[in-house]
Amino acid sequence: MTQEWKIYTKTGDKGETSLIGGTRVPKYHHRIETYGTLDELNSFVGYLRDQLVGEPVCQELLEIQDRLFTAESLLAADPDLKSDQKLPQIFEDDVLRLEQQMDEMNRFLPVLNSFILPGGHTVVSLCHICRTVCRRAERLVIKLDSESKVDDVIIRYMNRLSDYFFVLSRKLAHDRQIPDLSWKAKVLKKD
């Protein structure tokens, strides 16, 4: 008879969870909030990918999801414990890959002369949701870094990733012949 695997462990019923390494922390701990926000972003990236079935960008989004899971695992590790467990890593090449993809997409986009409003198409809006959740995650990673050192490449990756989603939103709009929705600031006229 085989043991049935259950998703629930009941170990978090008192509001605590374990970091990689076994240290128990409250579920509201800043480290948990940080990698939880990356997990939220990862879910939105999956949702975006589901809307783009068959498009070449789907493979890139799958790679981004892999990199986000990697960042989550690194942030979930207890920084004060030395573990024999080998964790996956984020590399400078991952940051460069995002930069190269943005450069390639930008080659075909019109020059941007103003802020643009999110919207115009579901996939464009989803890119902006990914961008804004990524910026929140980036802020949390930076805050965590001020408390407990985070590898700089994770911070750089999160920064480029939010830029990537902005450029991707413009590319997907352009591919669908949807013009940028320029923001027209209303200013108070002087008498």
N, C-alpha and C positions, 0 to 999 in steps of 0.2 A: 504494500500500500504506500503510495507516495504522499508526501506532505503537500497540502494545498497552500499556495502562496496567496496571501491577503495583502491588499493595499494598505489597510489600516493597521497600525501598530499599537495604538492607544498610548504611546509614550509622550505624545504632545497634548494630552488631555488637561494638563495643568499649566498650559501656556508656555511651554519650553520646547526647544528643538535642539538637535545636535549639529555642531559644525563637523566638517571632515576632521577627524582626529579625536572625536568623542566629547569634546567640551560642550556642556549644556549651557544654552543661553536663552533669554526670553525671546519669544517670537517677534517682539517689537524691537529687538536689538538692531542697531544701525546696519550691521553686516547683513542681517536677514532681509531688511528693507531694501538694501542695495541689490543683492543678487535676485531678490524677488521681483524687482522692477526690471531687471534684465530678462527674467523669465516672462514677464508680461510683454515686453518688447518682442521676444522670440515668438510668442503666440500671435501677435499682430503680424509679424513677418510671415508666419505660416498662413495666416488668413489672406494676406496680400498675394502670396504665392499661389494659393488656391484660386484666386481670381484671374491669374495669368497663365493658366494651363496651356502648355504648348509653346509659350514664348521663350526665347533664349535666356531671358533674365531669370527664369525659374531656377536654373542651375546655380546662378550666382546667389540667389536668395537662400537656396539650400546650404551653400557654403557659409553664408552669413549666419544662418541658424546654428550650424556646427560651431562657428567661432563664438557665438553668444553662449552656447552651452559650455564651451571651454572656459570663457571668462567667468561664468557662474560658478563652475567648480573651483576655480582659483580663488574667487571671493568667498566661497563657502568653507575654505580650509582655515583652520585655526592658525593664525600667524605665530602664536607663541609655542606651538608644539612642532617638534621635528618629527616628520613621519617618513617611514620607509616607502609609503605609497607614492608612486610616480603619477603626477597629474599631467594632463595635456597642457600645452602652452600656447599662448598667443605670440606670434613672431612679428618682427618688423616687416617681413614680406607680406603679412596680412594687411598692414596699413598701406603699404605700397600698392598692393593689388586694388584696394578701394580707390586710391588716387588715380591709378591707371584707368580704371573703369570710368571714373568721373571725367577724366580728360577725353576719353573716347566718346562718351555721350555728349559732352559739351561741344565737340567739333561740329555737330549738326544742329545745334540749338541757336536761336536768335539771341543777340546780345540782350542782357537783362539790364534795364534802366531804372527799375523801381522795385519796391517790394511787391510781392504777388500774394493774392489771397488763395488759401487752399480751396480746392473744389474744381468743378467742371466735369468730373467723371468719378465714378466710385473708386477706381484704382488710383487716381490722382489723390483723392482725399485720403485713401488708406496709406499712401506714401507719406503724406503730411502727418497722419497719426503716428506712423512709425518714427518719423523725424522728431516729433515733439516728445514722445515717450523716451526716445533715445537721448534727447537733451536732458530730460529729468534724470535718467539713469546716469548720464555723464556727471551731472551735478552731485548725485549721491556718491559716485565713485570718488570724486574729488574730495568730498567731505570725509569719506571713509579714509582716504589717503592722509588727511590731516590728523587723523586719530591713530592710524595703524598703516604703515607703508604699503602702498599698492604698486605693483610693477607699472612703471611709466608707460609701457607699450599698451596696456589696457586702456589707460586714459587717452592716449593718442588714437587708438582704434575706435573708441566710442565717439571721439570728436569727429573723425573722418566719416564714421558711419552715419551720423546725423546729416552731414553734408551730402553724403551719397544719396540718402533718401530724398533730399531736396532736389538734387540733379535728376534722380530717377523720376520724380514727380513731373518735372518739366519734359523729360524725354517721353514718358508715356503719354502726356498730354499732346506733345508735338506729333507723335506717331498716330494719334487719333484725330489730328487736325483740330485740336482744341487750343485756342489762344490762351496765353497767360492772362490771368485776371489781375490786372494792375491795381494796386491800392492807390486811391486818390485821396490824399490827406486833405481834410477840411481845416482851413486855418481861419482864424479870426482876422477880419479885415480891419485895419486902422482907419479911423475917420479923418 
